[in-house]
């Protein structure tokens, strides 16, 4: 009975290793015919028109920060002196 269990265990462990072995090289995609000169020229003109249209888009000058009006980036930060003074003025309860 132990031999049967050992054989089953070996078979279960060998399955994933067998699945990782290199599969035969099968190309499922058929070779597509090469592009004609006209198709190549059409693609080049499309690419050129696309790049030209990208140049026409203006740069965004406005910040896209929705909280930009709420936060104040110019507010002075608390200095070390003021934080030390606040710590001294606190009374323990």
PyMOL Python script that loads the backbone (N, CA, C, O; Angstrom):
from pymol import cmd

cmd.read_pdbstr("""\
ATOM      1  N   UNK A   1       0.815  -1.180   0.000  1.00  0.00           N
ATOM      2  CA  UNK A   1       0.000   0.000   0.000  1.00  0.00           C
ATOM      3  C   UNK A   1       0.869   1.259   0.000  1.00  0.00           C
ATOM      4  O   UNK A   1       0.534   2.254  -0.642  1.00  0.00           O
ATOM      5  N   UNK A   2       1.988   1.202   0.727  1.00  0.00           N
ATOM      6  CA  UNK A   2       2.892   2.343   0.758  1.00  0.00           C
ATOM      7  C   UNK A   2       3.487   2.615  -0.620  1.00  0.00           C
ATOM      8  O   UNK A   2       3.713   3.764  -0.997  1.00  0.00           O
ATOM      9  N   UNK A   3       3.731   1.564  -1.347  1.00  0.00           N
ATOM     10  CA  UNK A   3       4.302   1.717  -2.681  1.00  0.00           C
ATOM     11  C   UNK A   3       3.298   2.430  -3.587  1.00  0.00           C
ATOM     12  O   UNK A   3       3.684   3.267  -4.403  1.00  0.00           O
ATOM     13  N   UNK A   4       2.034   2.108  -3.449  1.00  0.00           N
ATOM     14  CA  UNK A   4       1.003   2.751  -4.253  1.00  0.00           C
ATOM     15  C   UNK A   4       0.897   4.237  -3.910  1.00  0.00           C
ATOM     16  O   UNK A   4       0.763   5.075  -4.801  1.00  0.00           O
ATOM     17  N   UNK A   5       0.958   4.558  -2.624  1.00  0.00           N
ATOM     18  CA  UNK A   5       0.914   5.960  -2.211  1.00  0.00           C
ATOM     19  C   UNK A   5       2.146   6.715  -2.712  1.00  0.00           C
ATOM     20  O   UNK A   5       2.035   7.857  -3.160  1.00  0.00           O
ATOM     21  N   UNK A   6       3.300   6.090  -2.637  1.00  0.00           N
ATOM     22  CA  UNK A   6       4.537   6.723  -3.105  1.00  0.00           C
ATOM     23  C   UNK A   6       4.470   6.956  -4.613  1.00  0.00           C
ATOM     24  O   UNK A   6       4.899   8.006  -5.092  1.00  0.00           O
ATOM     25  N   UNK A   7       3.945   6.004  -5.356  1.00  0.00           N
ATOM     26  CA  UNK A   7       3.834   6.163  -6.811  1.00  0.00           C
ATOM     27  C   UNK A   7       2.853   7.278  -7.154  1.00  0.00           C
ATOM     28  O   UNK A   7       3.090   8.047  -8.085  1.00  0.00           O
ATOM     29  N   UNK A   8       1.754   7.371  -6.409  1.00  0.00           N
ATOM     30  CA  UNK A   8       0.776   8.433  -6.652  1.00  0.00           C
ATOM     31  C   UNK A   8       1.380   9.793  -6.329  1.00  0.00           C
ATOM     32  O   UNK A   8       1.147  10.761  -7.053  1.00  0.00           O
ATOM     33  N   UNK A   9       2.149   9.876  -5.253  1.00  0.00           N
ATOM     34  CA  UNK A   9       2.797  11.125  -4.874  1.00  0.00           C
ATOM     35  C   UNK A   9       3.807  11.560  -5.932  1.00  0.00           C
ATOM     36  O   UNK A   9       3.861  12.738  -6.285  1.00  0.00           O
ATOM     37  N   UNK A  10       4.586  10.649  -6.430  1.00  0.00           N
ATOM     38  CA  UNK A  10       5.567  10.960  -7.477  1.00  0.00           C
ATOM     39  C   UNK A  10       4.859  11.417  -8.747  1.00  0.00           C
ATOM     40  O   UNK A  10       5.315  12.348  -9.409  1.00  0.00           O
ATOM     41  N   UNK A  11       3.764  10.778  -9.086  1.00  0.00           N
ATOM     42  CA  UNK A  11       3.013  11.161 -10.286  1.00  0.00           C
ATOM     43  C   UNK A  11       2.440  12.570 -10.133  1.00  0.00           C
ATOM     44  O   UNK A  11       2.452  13.356 -11.080  1.00  0.00           O
ATOM     45  N   UNK A  12       1.939  12.883  -8.938  1.00  0.00           N
ATOM     46  CA  UNK A  12       1.390  14.221  -8.704  1.00  0.00           C
ATOM     47  C   UNK A  12       2.474  15.295  -8.744  1.00  0.00           C
ATOM     48  O   UNK A  12       2.235  16.399  -9.233  1.00  0.00           O
ATOM     49  N   UNK A  13       3.640  14.984  -8.241  1.00  0.00           N
ATOM     50  CA  UNK A  13       4.731  15.954  -8.257  1.00  0.00           C
ATOM     51  C   UNK A  13       5.363  16.086  -9.642  1.00  0.00           C
ATOM     52  O   UNK A  13       5.888  17.148  -9.974  1.00  0.00           O
ATOM     53  N   UNK A  14       5.323  15.048 -10.440  1.00  0.00           N
ATOM     54  CA  UNK A  14       5.937  15.080 -11.767  1.00  0.00           C
ATOM     55  C   UNK A  14       5.050  15.789 -12.791  1.00  0.00           C
ATOM     56  O   UNK A  14       5.547  16.231 -13.827  1.00  0.00           O
ATOM     57  N   UNK A  15       3.754  15.906 -12.523  1.00  0.00           N
ATOM     58  CA  UNK A  15       2.830  16.531 -13.475  1.00  0.00           C
ATOM     59  C   UNK A  15       3.186  17.974 -13.800  1.00  0.00           C
ATOM     60  O   UNK A  15       3.331  18.306 -14.976  1.00  0.00           O
ATOM     61  N   UNK A  16       3.334  18.844 -12.808  1.00  0.00           N
ATOM     62  CA  UNK A  16       3.692  20.231 -13.119  1.00  0.00           C
ATOM     63  C   UNK A  16       5.064  20.363 -13.778  1.00  0.00           C
ATOM     64  O   UNK A  16       5.263  21.227 -14.632  1.00  0.00           O
ATOM     65  N   UNK A  17       5.997  19.519 -13.389  1.00  0.00           N
ATOM     66  CA  UNK A  17       7.323  19.574 -14.001  1.00  0.00           C
ATOM     67  C   UNK A  17       7.242  19.179 -15.475  1.00  0.00           C
ATOM     68  O   UNK A  17       7.926  19.755 -16.321  1.00  0.00           O
ATOM     69  N   UNK A  18       6.419  18.214 -15.763  1.00  0.00           N
ATOM     70  CA  UNK A  18       6.246  17.789 -17.160  1.00  0.00           C
ATOM     71  C   UNK A  18       5.575  18.901 -17.977  1.00  0.00           C
ATOM     72  O   UNK A  18       5.885  19.088 -19.154  1.00  0.00           O
ATOM     73  N   UNK A  19       4.661  19.629 -17.346  1.00  0.00           N
ATOM     74  CA  UNK A  19       3.954  20.698 -18.052  1.00  0.00           C
ATOM     75  C   UNK A  19       4.878  21.863 -18.369  1.00  0.00           C
ATOM     76  O   UNK A  19       4.619  22.615 -19.308  1.00  0.00           O
ATOM     77  N   UNK A  20       5.949  22.024 -17.606  1.00  0.00           N
ATOM     78  CA  UNK A  20       6.869  23.130 -17.838  1.00  0.00           C
ATOM     79  C   UNK A  20       7.907  22.818 -18.905  1.00  0.00           C
ATOM     80  O   UNK A  20       8.678  23.695 -19.294  1.00  0.00           O
ATOM     81  N   UNK A  21       7.932  21.596 -19.375  1.00  0.00           N
ATOM     82  CA  UNK A  21       8.896  21.252 -20.420  1.00  0.00           C
ATOM     83  C   UNK A  21       8.589  22.039 -21.678  1.00  0.00           C
ATOM     84  O   UNK A  21       7.447  22.428 -21.920  1.00  0.00           O
ATOM     85  N   UNK A  22       9.597  22.265 -22.455  1.00  0.00           N
ATOM     86  CA  UNK A  22       9.443  23.088 -23.650  1.00  0.00           C
ATOM     87  C   UNK A  22       8.469  22.440 -24.629  1.00  0.00           C
ATOM     88  O   UNK A  22       8.604  21.274 -25.001  1.00  0.00           O
ATOM     89  N   UNK A  23       7.496  23.230 -25.025  1.00  0.00           N
ATOM     90  CA  UNK A  23       6.493  22.753 -25.964  1.00  0.00           C
ATOM     91  C   UNK A  23       7.057  22.812 -27.381  1.00  0.00           C
ATOM     92  O   UNK A  23       8.004  23.554 -27.639  1.00  0.00           O
ATOM     93  N   UNK A  24       6.493  22.051 -28.285  1.00  0.00           N
ATOM     94  CA  UNK A  24       6.966  22.134 -29.669  1.00  0.00           C
ATOM     95  C   UNK A  24       6.684  23.523 -30.230  1.00  0.00           C
ATOM     96  O   UNK A  24       5.678  24.145 -29.891  1.00  0.00           O
ATOM     97  N   UNK A  25       7.560  23.993 -31.072  1.00  0.00           N
ATOM     98  CA  UNK A  25       7.430  25.326 -31.647  1.00  0.00           C
ATOM     99  C   UNK A  25       6.379  25.310 -32.753  1.00  0.00           C
ATOM    100  O   UNK A  25       6.636  24.867 -33.873  1.00  0.00           O
ATOM    101  N   UNK A  26       5.206  25.797 -32.414  1.00  0.00           N
ATOM    102  CA  UNK A  26       4.108  25.848 -33.368  1.00  0.00           C
ATOM    103  C   UNK A  26       3.722  27.302 -33.554  1.00  0.00           C
ATOM    104  O   UNK A  26       3.432  27.998 -32.581  1.00  0.00           O
ATOM    105  N   UNK A  27       3.717  27.758 -34.773  1.00  0.00           N
ATOM    106  CA  UNK A  27       3.312  29.120 -35.074  1.00  0.00           C
ATOM    107  C   UNK A  27       1.848  29.088 -35.484  1.00  0.00           C
ATOM    108  O   UNK A  27       1.507  28.589 -36.557  1.00  0.00           O
ATOM    109  N   UNK A  28       0.978  29.627 -34.621  1.00  0.00           N
ATOM    110  CA  UNK A  28      -0.439  29.606 -34.908  1.00  0.00           C
ATOM    111  C   UNK A  28      -0.854  30.760 -35.825  1.00  0.00           C
ATOM    112  O   UNK A  28      -1.932  30.726 -36.418  1.00  0.00           O
ATOM    113  N   UNK A  29      -0.015  31.757 -35.939  1.00  0.00           N
ATOM    114  CA  UNK A  29      -0.319  32.881 -36.810  1.00  0.00           C
ATOM    115  C   UNK A  29       0.175  32.579 -38.223  1.00  0.00           C
ATOM    116  O   UNK A  29       1.298  32.117 -38.425  1.00  0.00           O
ATOM    117  N   UNK A  30      -0.667  32.845 -39.158  1.00  0.00           N
ATOM    118  CA  UNK A  30      -0.236  32.639 -40.538  1.00  0.00           C
ATOM    119  C   UNK A  30       0.607  33.818 -40.963  1.00  0.00           C
ATOM    120  O   UNK A  30       0.440  34.919 -40.438  1.00  0.00           O
ATOM    121  N   UNK A  31       1.482  33.617 -41.874  1.00  0.00           N
ATOM    122  CA  UNK A  31       2.319  34.700 -42.378  1.00  0.00           C
ATOM    123  C   UNK A  31       1.467  35.635 -43.214  1.00  0.00           C
ATOM    124  O   UNK A  31       0.894  35.240 -44.229  1.00  0.00           O
ATOM    125  N   UNK A  32       1.392  36.877 -42.770  1.00  0.00           N
ATOM    126  CA  UNK A  32       0.608  37.876 -43.482  1.00  0.00           C
ATOM    127  C   UNK A  32       1.426  38.400 -44.663  1.00  0.00           C
ATOM    128  O   UNK A  32       2.652  38.492 -44.592  1.00  0.00           O
ATOM    129  N   UNK A  33       0.740  38.735 -45.730  1.00  0.00           N
ATOM    130  CA  UNK A  33       1.485  39.276 -46.861  1.00  0.00           C
ATOM    131  C   UNK A  33       2.085  40.625 -46.489  1.00  0.00           C
ATOM    132  O   UNK A  33       1.525  41.364 -45.679  1.00  0.00           O
ATOM    133  N   UNK A  34       3.224  40.935 -47.086  1.00  0.00           N
ATOM    134  CA  UNK A  34       3.883  42.195 -46.770  1.00  0.00           C
ATOM    135  C   UNK A  34       3.067  43.362 -47.316  1.00  0.00           C
ATOM    136  O   UNK A  34       2.243  43.190 -48.214  1.00  0.00           O
ATOM    137  N   UNK A  35       3.302  44.536 -46.770  1.00  0.00           N
ATOM    138  CA  UNK A  35       2.541  45.718 -47.159  1.00  0.00           C
ATOM    139  C   UNK A  35       3.057  46.243 -48.491  1.00  0.00           C
ATOM    140  O   UNK A  35       4.243  46.154 -48.809  1.00  0.00           O
ATOM    141  N   UNK A  36       2.130  46.789 -49.249  1.00  0.00           N
ATOM    142  CA  UNK A  36       2.502  47.373 -50.531  1.00  0.00           C
ATOM    143  C   UNK A  36       3.044  48.777 -50.291  1.00  0.00           C
ATOM    144  O   UNK A  36       2.942  49.317 -49.190  1.00  0.00           O
ATOM    145  N   UNK A  37       3.620  49.355 -51.340  1.00  0.00           N
ATOM    146  CA  UNK A  37       4.171  50.711 -51.243  1.00  0.00           C
ATOM    147  C   UNK A  37       3.068  51.712 -50.906  1.00  0.00           C
ATOM    148  O   UNK A  37       3.300  52.656 -50.152  1.00  0.00           O
ATOM    149  N   UNK A  38       1.886  51.514 -51.453  1.00  0.00           N
ATOM    150  CA  UNK A  38       0.773  52.424 -51.193  1.00  0.00           C
ATOM    151  C   UNK A  38       0.368  52.374 -49.719  1.00  0.00           C
ATOM    152  O   UNK A  38       0.108  53.409 -49.106  1.00  0.00           O
ATOM    153  N   UNK A  39       0.316  51.172 -49.162  1.00  0.00           N
ATOM    154  CA  UNK A  39      -0.051  51.031 -47.750  1.00  0.00           C
ATOM    155  C   UNK A  39       0.995  51.681 -46.851  1.00  0.00           C
ATOM    156  O   UNK A  39       0.656  52.314 -45.852  1.00  0.00           O
ATOM    157  N   UNK A  40       2.249  51.523 -47.204  1.00  0.00           N
ATOM    158  CA  UNK A  40       3.317  52.131 -46.423  1.00  0.00           C
ATOM    159  C   UNK A  40       3.221  53.651 -46.480  1.00  0.00           C
ATOM    160  O   UNK A  40       3.376  54.321 -45.459  1.00  0.00           O
ATOM    161  N   UNK A  41       2.970  54.194 -47.656  1.00  0.00           N
ATOM    162  CA  UNK A  41       2.829  55.638 -47.810  1.00  0.00           C
ATOM    163  C   UNK A  41       1.620  56.165 -47.040  1.00  0.00           C
ATOM    164  O   UNK A  41       1.688  57.232 -46.429  1.00  0.00           O
ATOM    165  N   UNK A  42       0.510  55.417 -47.069  1.00  0.00           N
ATOM    166  CA  UNK A  42      -0.684  55.828 -46.326  1.00  0.00           C
ATOM    167  C   UNK A  42      -0.403  55.873 -44.824  1.00  0.00           C
ATOM    168  O   UNK A  42      -0.831  56.802 -44.139  1.00  0.00           O
ATOM    169  N   UNK A  43       0.304  54.886 -44.318  1.00  0.00           N
ATOM    170  CA  UNK A  43       0.629  54.857 -42.896  1.00  0.00           C
ATOM    171  C   UNK A  43       1.539  56.028 -42.529  1.00  0.00           C
ATOM    172  O   UNK A  43       1.382  56.635 -41.470  1.00  0.00           O
ATOM    173  N   UNK A  44       2.487  56.340 -43.408  1.00  0.00           N
ATOM    174  CA  UNK A  44       3.395  57.451 -43.140  1.00  0.00           C
ATOM    175  C   UNK A  44       2.647  58.782 -43.129  1.00  0.00           C
ATOM    176  O   UNK A  44       2.929  59.642 -42.294  1.00  0.00           O
ATOM    177  N   UNK A  45       1.703  58.959 -44.044  1.00  0.00           N
ATOM    178  CA  UNK A  45       0.941  60.206 -44.062  1.00  0.00           C
ATOM    179  C   UNK A  45       0.027  60.300 -42.835  1.00  0.00           C
ATOM    180  O   UNK A  45      -0.159  61.383 -42.280  1.00  0.00           O
ATOM    181  N   UNK A  46      -0.542  59.168 -42.414  1.00  0.00           N
ATOM    182  CA  UNK A  46      -1.371  59.159 -41.202  1.00  0.00           C
ATOM    183  C   UNK A  46      -0.535  59.518 -39.977  1.00  0.00           C
ATOM    184  O   UNK A  46      -0.964  60.302 -39.130  1.00  0.00           O
ATOM    185  N   UNK A  47       0.663  58.935 -39.890  1.00  0.00           N
ATOM    186  CA  UNK A  47       1.535  59.233 -38.758  1.00  0.00           C
ATOM    187  C   UNK A  47       1.945  60.701 -38.747  1.00  0.00           C
ATOM    188  O   UNK A  47       1.983  61.332 -37.692  1.00  0.00           O
ATOM    189  N   UNK A  48       2.248  61.237 -39.918  1.00  0.00           N
ATOM    190  CA  UNK A  48       2.652  62.638 -40.012  1.00  0.00           C
ATOM    191  C   UNK A  48       1.495  63.559 -39.617  1.00  0.00           C
ATOM    192  O   UNK A  48       1.700  64.538 -38.900  1.00  0.00           O
ATOM    193  N   UNK A  49       0.280  63.249 -40.084  1.00  0.00           N
ATOM    194  CA  UNK A  49      -0.887  64.053 -39.739  1.00  0.00           C
ATOM    195  C   UNK A  49      -1.164  63.963 -38.239  1.00  0.00           C
ATOM    196  O   UNK A  49      -1.542  64.959 -37.621  1.00  0.00           O
ATOM    197  N   UNK A  50      -0.985  62.805 -37.658  1.00  0.00           N
ATOM    198  CA  UNK A  50      -1.193  62.634 -36.222  1.00  0.00           C
ATOM    199  C   UNK A  50      -0.200  63.470 -35.423  1.00  0.00           C
ATOM    200  O   UNK A  50      -0.577  64.144 -34.464  1.00  0.00           O
ATOM    201  N   UNK A  51       1.051  63.425 -35.815  1.00  0.00           N
ATOM    202  CA  UNK A  51       2.071  64.189 -35.107  1.00  0.00           C
ATOM    203  C   UNK A  51       1.833  65.688 -35.243  1.00  0.00           C
ATOM    204  O   UNK A  51       2.057  66.440 -34.295  1.00  0.00           O
ATOM    205  N   UNK A  52       1.382  66.125 -36.413  1.00  0.00           N
ATOM    206  CA  UNK A  52       1.073  67.546 -36.621  1.00  0.00           C
ATOM    207  C   UNK A  52      -0.116  67.964 -35.752  1.00  0.00           C
ATOM    208  O   UNK A  52      -0.128  69.067 -35.204  1.00  0.00           O
ATOM    209  N   UNK A  53      -1.109  67.090 -35.626  1.00  0.00           N
ATOM    210  CA  UNK A  53      -2.267  67.432 -34.802  1.00  0.00           C
ATOM    211  C   UNK A  53      -1.884  67.518 -33.329  1.00  0.00           C
ATOM    212  O   UNK A  53      -2.470  68.307 -32.588  1.00  0.00           O
ATOM    213  N   UNK A  54      -0.905  66.715 -32.891  1.00  0.00           N
ATOM    214  CA  UNK A  54      -0.447  66.788 -31.513  1.00  0.00           C
ATOM    215  C   UNK A  54       0.253  68.120 -31.239  1.00  0.00           C
ATOM    216  O   UNK A  54       0.171  68.650 -30.131  1.00  0.00           O
ATOM    217  N   UNK A  55       0.936  68.656 -32.242  1.00  0.00           N
ATOM    218  CA  UNK A  55       1.629  69.929 -32.069  1.00  0.00           C
ATOM    219  C   UNK A  55       0.639  71.084 -31.941  1.00  0.00           C
ATOM    220  O   UNK A  55       0.974  72.113 -31.354  1.00  0.00           O
ATOM    221  N   UNK A  56      -0.562  70.937 -32.475  1.00  0.00           N
ATOM    222  CA  UNK A  56      -1.555  72.002 -32.439  1.00  0.00           C
ATOM    223  C   UNK A  56      -2.267  72.104 -31.092  1.00  0.00           C
ATOM    224  O   UNK A  56      -2.921  73.110 -30.816  1.00  0.00           O
ATOM    225  N   UNK A  57      -2.149  71.078 -30.253  1.00  0.00           N
ATOM    226  CA  UNK A  57      -2.811  71.091 -28.955  1.00  0.00           C
ATOM    227  C   UNK A  57      -2.058  72.056 -28.048  1.00  0.00           C
ATOM    228  O   UNK A  57      -0.847  71.920 -27.872  1.00  0.00           O
ATOM    229  N   UNK A  58      -2.762  73.031 -27.470  1.00  0.00           N
ATOM    230  CA  UNK A  58      -2.070  73.994 -26.603  1.00  0.00           C
ATOM    231  C   UNK A  58      -1.673  73.355 -25.278  1.00  0.00           C
ATOM    232  O   UNK A  58      -2.288  72.394 -24.815  1.00  0.00           O
ATOM    233  N   UNK A  59      -0.626  73.919 -24.687  1.00  0.00           N
ATOM    234  CA  UNK A  59      -0.179  73.436 -23.385  1.00  0.00           C
ATOM    235  C   UNK A  59      -1.163  73.891 -22.312  1.00  0.00           C
ATOM    236  O   UNK A  59      -1.707  74.993 -22.382  1.00  0.00           O
ATOM    237  N   UNK A  60      -1.379  73.051 -21.344  1.00  0.00           N
ATOM    238  CA  UNK A  60      -2.303  73.388 -20.260  1.00  0.00           C
ATOM    239  C   UNK A  60      -1.614  74.364 -19.315  1.00  0.00           C
ATOM    240  O   UNK A  60      -0.594  74.028 -18.713  1.00  0.00           O
ATOM    241  N   UNK A  61      -2.163  75.567 -19.180  1.00  0.00           N
ATOM    242  CA  UNK A  61      -1.598  76.588 -18.303  1.00  0.00           C
ATOM    243  C   UNK A  61      -2.224  76.523 -16.915  1.00  0.00           C
ATOM    244  O   UNK A  61      -1.596  76.912 -15.930  1.00  0.00           O
ATOM    245  N   UNK A  62      -3.453  76.037 -16.834  1.00  0.00           N
ATOM    246  CA  UNK A  62      -4.183  76.012 -15.588  1.00  0.00           C
ATOM    247  C   UNK A  62      -3.865  74.723 -14.842  1.00  0.00           C
ATOM    248  O   UNK A  62      -3.791  73.646 -15.433  1.00  0.00           O
ATOM    249  N   UNK A  63      -3.679  74.854 -13.539  1.00  0.00           N
ATOM    250  CA  UNK A  63      -3.418  73.687 -12.714  1.00  0.00           C
ATOM    251  C   UNK A  63      -4.685  72.842 -12.615  1.00  0.00           C
ATOM    252  O   UNK A  63      -5.791  73.380 -12.549  1.00  0.00           O
ATOM    253  N   UNK A  64      -4.528  71.554 -12.603  1.00  0.00           N
ATOM    254  CA  UNK A  64      -5.683  70.664 -12.499  1.00  0.00           C
ATOM    255  C   UNK A  64      -5.910  70.230 -11.056  1.00  0.00           C
ATOM    256  O   UNK A  64      -6.551  69.208 -10.810  1.00  0.00           O
ATOM    257  N   UNK A  65      -5.391  70.996 -10.101  1.00  0.00           N
ATOM    258  CA  UNK A  65      -5.546  70.677  -8.692  1.00  0.00           C
ATOM    259  C   UNK A  65      -6.901  71.173  -8.201  1.00  0.00           C
ATOM    260  O   UNK A  65      -7.098  72.386  -8.121  1.00  0.00           O
ATOM    261  N   UNK A  66      -7.846  70.288  -7.869  1.00  0.00           N
ATOM    262  CA  UNK A  66      -9.170  70.741  -7.452  1.00  0.00           C
ATOM    263  C   UNK A  66      -9.159  71.447  -6.095  1.00  0.00           C
ATOM    264  O   UNK A  66     -10.066  72.229  -5.809  1.00  0.00           O
ATOM    265  N   UNK A  67      -8.170  71.195  -5.267  1.00  0.00           N
ATOM    266  CA  UNK A  67      -8.078  71.825  -3.958  1.00  0.00           C
ATOM    267  C   UNK A  67      -7.112  73.010  -3.974  1.00  0.00           C
ATOM    268  O   UNK A  67      -6.755  73.526  -2.916  1.00  0.00           O
ATOM    269  N   UNK A  68      -6.697  73.436  -5.133  1.00  0.00           N
ATOM    270  CA  UNK A  68      -5.724  74.518  -5.233  1.00  0.00           C
ATOM    271  C   UNK A  68      -6.203  75.812  -4.612  1.00  0.00           C
ATOM    272  O   UNK A  68      -5.399  76.548  -4.041  1.00  0.00           O
ATOM    273  N   UNK A  69      -7.502  76.117  -4.707  1.00  0.00           N
ATOM    274  CA  UNK A  69      -8.020  77.344  -4.126  1.00  0.00           C
ATOM    275  C   UNK A  69      -8.194  77.252  -2.626  1.00  0.00           C
ATOM    276  O   UNK A  69      -8.270  78.280  -1.953  1.00  0.00           O
ATOM    277  N   UNK A  70      -8.261  76.048  -2.086  1.00  0.00           N
ATOM    278  CA  UNK A  70      -8.483  75.857  -0.665  1.00  0.00           C
ATOM    279  C   UNK A  70      -7.160  75.928   0.091  1.00  0.00           C
ATOM    280  O   UNK A  70      -7.069  76.574   1.135  1.00  0.00           O
ATOM    281  N   UNK A  71      -6.156  75.274  -0.433  1.00  0.00           N
ATOM    282  CA  UNK A  71      -4.851  75.280   0.206  1.00  0.00           C
ATOM    283  C   UNK A  71      -4.141  76.581  -0.096  1.00  0.00           C
ATOM    284  O   UNK A  71      -4.303  77.161  -1.170  1.00  0.00           O
ATOM    285  N   UNK A  72      -3.370  77.021   0.843  1.00  0.00           N
ATOM    286  CA  UNK A  72      -2.592  78.223   0.631  1.00  0.00           C
ATOM    287  C   UNK A  72      -1.128  77.829   0.727  1.00  0.00           C
ATOM    288  O   UNK A  72      -0.631  77.572   1.823  1.00  0.00           O
ATOM    289  N   UNK A  73      -0.446  77.777  -0.375  1.00  0.00           N
ATOM    290  CA  UNK A  73       0.950  77.386  -0.399  1.00  0.00           C
ATOM    291  C   UNK A  73       1.861  78.486   0.092  1.00  0.00           C
ATOM    292  O   UNK A  73       3.031  78.226   0.374  1.00  0.00           O
ATOM    293  N   UNK A  74       1.354  79.738   0.208  1.00  0.00           N
ATOM    294  CA  UNK A  74       2.175  80.865   0.628  1.00  0.00           C
ATOM    295  C   UNK A  74       2.132  81.078   2.138  1.00  0.00           C
ATOM    296  O   UNK A  74       2.782  81.995   2.642  1.00  0.00           O
ATOM    297  N   UNK A  75       1.388  80.261   2.869  1.00  0.00           N
ATOM    298  CA  UNK A  75       1.267  80.448   4.310  1.00  0.00           C
ATOM    299  C   UNK A  75       2.608  80.200   4.965  1.00  0.00           C
ATOM    300  O   UNK A  75       3.306  79.243   4.629  1.00  0.00           O
ATOM    301  N   UNK A  76       2.971  81.072   5.910  1.00  0.00           N
ATOM    302  CA  UNK A  76       4.266  80.874   6.588  1.00  0.00           C
ATOM    303  C   UNK A  76       4.209  79.638   7.466  1.00  0.00           C
ATOM    304  O   UNK A  76       3.216  79.376   8.145  1.00  0.00           O
ATOM    305  N   UNK A  77       5.277  78.901   7.434  1.00  0.00           N
ATOM    306  CA  UNK A  77       5.350  77.694   8.243  1.00  0.00           C
ATOM    307  C   UNK A  77       5.776  78.078   9.653  1.00  0.00           C
ATOM    308  O   UNK A  77       6.501  79.053   9.848  1.00  0.00           O
ATOM    309  N   UNK A  78       5.324  77.308  10.626  1.00  0.00           N
ATOM    310  CA  UNK A  78       5.660  77.577  12.014  1.00  0.00           C
ATOM    311  C   UNK A  78       7.147  77.344  12.216  1.00  0.00           C
ATOM    312  O   UNK A  78       7.688  76.314  11.816  1.00  0.00           O
ATOM    313  N   UNK A  79       7.796  78.307  12.838  1.00  0.00           N
ATOM    314  CA  UNK A  79       9.226  78.169  13.065  1.00  0.00           C
ATOM    315  C   UNK A  79       9.469  77.348  14.319  1.00  0.00           C
ATOM    316  O   UNK A  79       8.533  77.043  15.059  1.00  0.00           O
ATOM    317  N   UNK A  80      10.692  76.998  14.551  1.00  0.00           N
ATOM    318  CA  UNK A  80      11.052  76.198  15.716  1.00  0.00           C
ATOM    319  C   UNK A  80      10.822  76.982  16.998  1.00  0.00           C
ATOM    320  O   UNK A  80      10.477  76.397  18.025  1.00  0.00           O
ATOM    321  N   UNK A  81      11.007  78.301  16.953  1.00  0.00           N
ATOM    322  CA  UNK A  81      10.816  79.119  18.149  1.00  0.00           C
ATOM    323  C   UNK A  81       9.355  79.113  18.585  1.00  0.00           C
ATOM    324  O   UNK A  81       9.069  78.978  19.775  1.00  0.00           O
ATOM    325  N   UNK A  82       8.437  79.255  17.650  1.00  0.00           N
ATOM    326  CA  UNK A  82       7.021  79.300  18.019  1.00  0.00           C
ATOM    327  C   UNK A  82       6.537  77.955  18.515  1.00  0.00           C
ATOM    328  O   UNK A  82       5.713  77.900  19.428  1.00  0.00           O
ATOM    329  N   UNK A  83       7.023  76.871  17.940  1.00  0.00           N
ATOM    330  CA  UNK A  83       6.600  75.548  18.420  1.00  0.00           C
ATOM    331  C   UNK A  83       7.180  75.271  19.802  1.00  0.00           C
ATOM    332  O   UNK A  83       6.530  74.625  20.624  1.00  0.00           O
ATOM    333  N   UNK A  84       8.405  75.754  20.072  1.00  0.00           N
ATOM    334  CA  UNK A  84       9.001  75.577  21.401  1.00  0.00           C
ATOM    335  C   UNK A  84       8.252  76.421  22.420  1.00  0.00           C
ATOM    336  O   UNK A  84       8.038  75.975  23.547  1.00  0.00           O
ATOM    337  N   UNK A  85       7.846  77.639  22.045  1.00  0.00           N
ATOM    338  CA  UNK A  85       7.099  78.503  22.958  1.00  0.00           C
ATOM    339  C   UNK A  85       5.739  77.895  23.282  1.00  0.00           C
ATOM    340  O   UNK A  85       5.282  77.976  24.422  1.00  0.00           O
ATOM    341  N   UNK A  86       5.090  77.289  22.292  1.00  0.00           N
ATOM    342  CA  UNK A  86       3.803  76.649  22.535  1.00  0.00           C
ATOM    343  C   UNK A  86       3.958  75.457  23.466  1.00  0.00           C
ATOM    344  O   UNK A  86       3.092  75.204  24.303  1.00  0.00           O
ATOM    345  N   UNK A  87       5.052  74.727  23.326  1.00  0.00           N
ATOM    346  CA  UNK A  87       5.281  73.572  24.174  1.00  0.00           C
ATOM    347  C   UNK A  87       5.498  74.003  25.606  1.00  0.00           C
ATOM    348  O   UNK A  87       5.067  73.297  26.518  1.00  0.00           O
ATOM    349  N   UNK A  88       6.154  75.144  25.849  1.00  0.00           N
ATOM    350  CA  UNK A  88       6.422  75.614  27.195  1.00  0.00           C
ATOM    351  C   UNK A  88       5.155  76.142  27.865  1.00  0.00           C
ATOM    352  O   UNK A  88       5.008  76.030  29.082  1.00  0.00           O
ATOM    353  N   UNK A  89       4.249  76.711  27.089  1.00  0.00           N
ATOM    354  CA  UNK A  89       3.046  77.294  27.665  1.00  0.00           C
ATOM    355  C   UNK A  89       1.999  76.265  28.042  1.00  0.00           C
ATOM    356  O   UNK A  89       1.072  76.583  28.787  1.00  0.00           O
ATOM    357  N   UNK A  90       2.116  75.064  27.560  1.00  0.00           N
ATOM    358  CA  UNK A  90       1.151  74.023  27.909  1.00  0.00           C
ATOM    359  C   UNK A  90       1.335  73.618  29.362  1.00  0.00           C
ATOM    360  O   UNK A  90       2.457  73.456  29.843  1.00  0.00           O
ATOM    361  N   UNK A  91       0.235  73.460  30.039  1.00  0.00           N
ATOM    362  CA  UNK A  91       0.300  73.034  31.436  1.00  0.00           C
ATOM    363  C   UNK A  91      -0.093  71.572  31.527  1.00  0.00           C
ATOM    364  O   UNK A  91      -1.050  71.153  30.875  1.00  0.00           O
ATOM    365  N   UNK A  92       0.617  70.792  32.315  1.00  0.00           N
ATOM    366  CA  UNK A  92       0.253  69.380  32.468  1.00  0.00           C
ATOM    367  C   UNK A  92      -1.015  69.260  33.297  1.00  0.00           C
ATOM    368  O   UNK A  92      -1.249  70.040  34.220  1.00  0.00           O
ATOM    369  N   UNK A  93      -1.820  68.280  32.954  1.00  0.00           N
ATOM    370  CA  UNK A  93      -3.098  68.061  33.657  1.00  0.00           C
ATOM    371  C   UNK A  93      -2.893  67.185  34.843  1.00  0.00           C
ATOM    372  O   UNK A  93      -3.847  66.885  35.561  1.00  0.00           O
TER     373      UNK A  93
END
""", "prot")
cmd.dss("prot")
cmd.show_as("cartoon", "prot")
cmd.util.cbc("prot")
cmd.orient("prot")
